[in-house]
Amino acid sequence: MSAEVGHQAPANSSEYIGHHLINLTNSGEKQTKLIDFSVVNVDTVFFSVFLGVLGLLLLWMIARKVTSGVPSRTQAAVEALVEMVEEQSKSIVHGDRTFVAPLALTVFFWVVFMNAMDWVPIDLPGWLNHQLGLGLPYTRIVATADINATMGMAFAVFLLMMYYSFKIKGFGGFAHELVSAPFGAKWYLAPANLGLNIVEYFSKTVSLGIRLFGNMFAGELIFALIATMGAAWGTVGLGTGLGLALGQVIAGSIWAIFHILVVLLQAFIFMMLTLVYVGQAHEAH
């Protein structure tokens, strides 16, 4: 989230907040449709890829230093996390977990890294943008606060569900399941079964993406609201200005601490739902 370069500064709190919620796009035009493949949020793509690579690099560096002796604190923490993910995947996915368990661990780390960008001071990217002379009109650094990113991740989980459904049950078995569950294999119940299954797969995908987006967007919005307290420093009297500045520090600190739980919890929920949905694809009704 950055201050706009080459444009007049936001005149009020509404403009300030609205400005910080605009993505940098490939065409310079704002996305006006829910689905528009002609508009690419460049900042979302950059930060999601960058943080994914950074997460993999850190895990690789930790793995290189693994020792069979007394582990370091970092190694112990990562080993505990790996064991937790392995236990969760073992209890949910009944089948080959060679790919699923590492996938869940990667998803957790990736989402944590993207969520954690919400802790960066809201105007720091804009300040860096100005200092480095990048000339970027907008920059949003919290990729998971962009519905395009979270729905893209949810769609990837949907593709995994379809892949494992076809791989494990076969085309015939999966097709039979679609028209025979949950009400039974009677021919006259086939349309109801098919319709219900389509709605179920659609709702799983949409809710998975919307849940993560909603929580992170709300967190970003609250940080922006808190930042407006300090932004009002020069528009009010000295006493009120000092009170607002102090309120921003206190409220911002409290929300940042609480946001630690939000960041980790949302990553854990996304990982667990990924395991649950992939695990359901392994089982027949």
N, C-alpha and C positions, 0 to 999 in steps of 0.2 A: 504494500500500500504506500503510495508515494504522493508527494505534492506534485501538482501538474506543472509542467515546464512550458513556458511560453504562453500561458493563459493567466487570466486574472485569478487571484486567490479567492477561495470560497468566501462568500460574503456573510454567511450565517452557518449555524450548526447543521441545518439540513443539507446545505450544499457541501459542507465539510465531510459529513458522513457519507453522503451519496457519492462524492468524489472518490472516497477510499474503497468503495465497493464496485468500482468499474475495472474491468480487465483490460489488459493491453492485447489488442487483436491484430491479426495479420493485415486486415484491410483498413483499420482505423475506425470502423463502424461498430456500434454496440450491437450485441446479440439481442434481437427483438422476438425471436421465435424460440419455442422450447427445443425444437430440433432444427438446426441449420448447419449443415456440413460445410457451407461456404465461409463460415466464420470460425477461426481458430484462436483460442485464447492462448497466446504465445507464452505469457507468464506462467500459466498453469502447466503447460507442457514442459517448459524449462525447469521449473522447480520440482515437479513430480519426477522427472527423469534424473535430475541432478541429485535429489535426495535418495532416490532408489539406488543409484550408483554409489553414493556416499555410504549408505547403509551396508551394501554388499562389501564395499572396501573395508569398512570398520570390522565387519564380521570376519573377513579374510585375514586382516591383521591380527585379530584376537586368536583365530584358529592357528596361525603360524607360531604363536607364542604359548600354545597349550603345553602343559607339562604334566607328567604323571605324579610329580611330587606335590608339595604344598601349593595349591593354586592361588593366583592373585585374586584380589577382590573382583576385578573385572571378569576374570575367567570363571570364578565361582558364581557370579550373577548370571552370566550367559549360560553356564551349565544348568543352573536351576531353572532358567527360562526354557531351555531346550527340553529338559525332563518334564516340565509342566505341559508343554505343547505335545510331547510324545504321549504322555498319559491321557491327555484330552483326546488326541486323535485315535488312540487305541480303544478308548471307550465309546467313541462315536462311529468311526469308520471300521466296519468289519470286512476287511479285505486287504489287498496290497496297499501299504501306506508309504511305499518307497518315494512316491512323488507328493502325496498329500501332506505328510508331516512337514517336510521342508517348505512346501508351499505355504502352510499355515504360519510357520515361523517367519518366512519372508514377508507375508502380508502384515503380520503384527509389527515388525520392525519398520516397514515402509510407511504404514499408516501413522505410527508413533512419530516418525520423523516429520511427516507432512503436517500432522496436527501441531507438533511442537513449534512450528514457525509462527503460531499465534502468540507466542511469548515475546517475539521481537517487537520492540517499541514501534507503535503505529506509524510514526513519521520518520523513523530511521532510514527505511528504503528511499524515501523521497530526498532526504538529506544527502545520502550517498549518491543518488542519481544526480543531484545538483553539483556535488563536489567533484564527481568524476566526469561531469559534462556529457552524460549519456543521452540526455534529451528525450527521455522516455515520458510520454504524457501521463501514463498510468502504470502502476505495477502492484499486483496483488500477489503476495508470497505464500498465502495459505491455500494450497491446491485443493484440499478437502473442503474448503468453503465455496468451491465452484461445483455446481451440480453436474456439469459436464464430466468432471473427473470422477466423482463418486458413482455416477450412473455408468460410466465406462468400466469402472472396476466391478460393479454389480453385474454388468453384461458379461464380463469375462468369467465371473462365477457361474452365470447361467450357461455359458458355452461349456464349462467344465461339467456341469450337471448333465447336459445333453451328451457329452462325450462318454462319460462313465455309464450313463443309462444305456447307450447303444453298445458300448464295449462289453459290459457285463451281462446284459439281458438279451442282446442281439436285437436286430430290427423288429423281428416278429414278436419277441417277448415284450419289448417296450411298447410297441403299437397295441398289443393285446392288453397291457396294463392300462394304457390311456383310456380304453373303451370299456374296461371291466371293473375298474376300481374308482371309487370306494363302494359303490352300491351293489356290485355283483355283475356276473357275466351274462345276464339276460339281454337279449338283443334289443329290446325296447328301452333298456336303461343306458344303452351305448351313448346316445347324444348327451344325456345328462352327465354321464361320467366324463366324456371328452370335454364338455364345456367347463366342468368343475376343475379338471386338471389344467386346462389352459389358463383359467383364472388363477389357480394356485401358483403356477410357474410365473405368471406375469406379476402377481402380487409379491412373491418372494423377491423377484429382481428389483422391482420398484421400491419396496420397503427397505431393502438392503442399502440401496443408494441414497434414498431420501433421509433415512435415519442418520447416517454419518454427516451428510450435507447439512441437515437442519441443526444439529448440535454445534457443528463447527461454525456455521454461518452466524448462529445466535451468539456464540462466543466472540466472534470477530466484531459483530455489531455492538456488543456491550463494551468491548475495549475502545471502540470508536466513540461511543457515548461518554465514557469516562474521560477520554482525551479532550473532549470539548470543554470540560471544566477548566483545564489548564489553558486552552485556547482563548478563553474569555478573559484572560489576565489583563489585557490592554484595553478592554472595553468597559470595565467597571472601576469603581473606586478602589483605593489601596487596600482597605480592610477586607472588602468583599473579594478582591483579587487574591489576597493572601489566603483567605478561607477556601476559595475554589482550588488554588494550587495545592494546599495541604490536603483537601478532600480528594483531589486527583491521585496524589501519592498514596493515600490510605486506601481508597477504593480500588485503585489499580493493583496495589500489592495484595490485597485480600482476594481479588478476582483472579490474579495470576496464580496464587497459591491454590485456590479452589480449582483452577483450570488444569492443574497437574492431574487431578482425579479425572477430569473430563477427557483429557488427551489420552491417558492410559486406558480408561474404561471404554471409550469409543473404539480404540484399536483392538482391545480384547473382544468386544462384542462383534466387531466385523470379522475377526479371525474365527470366533466360535460359530457364527452363523455360516461362514464359508465351510467349516468342517461339517456342520449339521446338514447343510444342503448337499454337499458332495457325498456325505455318508448316506443320506436318503437315496441317492442315485445308485448306491451299491445294493440296496435291498429291494425286494419285491413286496408288493402289497399282499 
